[in-house]
Amino acid sequence: MKTIEDMKRETELPVLMTDEQGFIVYVNEPFRQVFGWKNEEIIGQTLAAVIPNSFHDSHNLGFSRFVMTGNPTILSHPLQLKAVKKDGSEIDAEHFILAEENQGQWVFAATLRPLNQ
């Protein structure tokens, strides 16, 4: 089974990590190349920066529900979703999202494999 540490070592697929408030704390080089962000532009932004506007409410609801209950509904299996690049364009990507509790705080990581690129 993949872990968040495994994802941090990923060199082929874009990887994004957030804290339990949804602030981006890490992206890898493939993420920067595909999505067009520099570290200083994306680190500290909320996850909403890479989620299409039409999905913000459902994402916030699901994210909050998980942090409150610890019951996953979308973790640890591939999901085909859209993601937003720095230039505002949207791409289809296969997301694989993990969550791990670390010292009483949740950490989230995802690979975002672009589809049809």
N, C-alpha and C positions, 0 to 999 in steps of 0.2 A: 504494500500500500504506500502511496506517495505521501510525503510529509511536506510541511511548509519549508523545511530546510532543503529538501530535495528540489522544490520549486525555485528556491533562491539560487541554486546551482545550475538551473536551466540556462542553456546557451543558444538554443534553437528557437524556442517559442517565447512570445512576449509574456512577461509575468508582472503582476501588479499586486501589491500588498497594502492592506489598510489596518488601522486600529479599530477598536470596537465602536468608536464614534463615526467611523466611515471616512477618516482622513487618510489620504494616501501617504504611506511611509516608505515605500520602496517601489522602484521599477527597474527592470534590467535593460541591457542594451537593445535586444530585439524589440522590446516595447517602445523604446525611444525611436528606433528606426521606423517601425511600422506606423506608430501613432503621431510622430513628429514633435513630441515634447522634449524639452531639456529637463534635467532633474530639477533645477531651480524653478521651473515653471509649473511642474506637476506635483512635486512633493509638498505636502501641506494642504493641497486642494481636497475638496470632498470628492467622493466617488462619483458624484453627479456630473463631474467634468467629462466622464467617459461613458455616461449613460444617456441615451436619447431622452429628450424632454418628456416625451409621451410615456416613459416608463418610470419617471422620478417617483410618483406617488406609490406605485406598486412596489418599487424597490425599497422605499423608506418604510413602508408597512412591513414587508417581509424581513428586512434587516432588523428593525426594532423588535418584532415578534421573536426572532431567533435570539437576540441578545437577552431578552426578558425570560424566555422559556428554555433556551438551549435545545429546542426541538427543531432539527433541520428539515427542510422540505426540498431544497435544491442543491444540497451539498453532495460532493463525491460522485457525481455522474455528469457526463457531457450534456451541455445545453447549447442549442443554437440560438444566439441572440445578436442583436446589433450592438456596436460599440462606436463611440464618437472619437474621431481624430482631432488633433489640435486645430486644423483648418475648418472644423465643423462638419465635415463630411462623415457619413456613416458607413461602416463596413459590417458585413456579416462575419461572425466569428464563433468558433466553438469555445465556450467557456467551461473550464473545469475548476470548481471552487472548493476550497478546503477551509476549515476553521479549526483552530486549536486554542485551548485555554492555556495561558501562560501567566502565572502569578496572579490569578484571579481576574485576568483581563483576556478578552477574546482577541485573537489576531486572525485575519482573513487573508488568503492568497488565492490568486486565480491565474491560470494560463488562459490566453486569449488567442487561439489559433485562427488566423484569417482564413476564410473560405473563399474559393473562387478568385484568388488573387494571382 
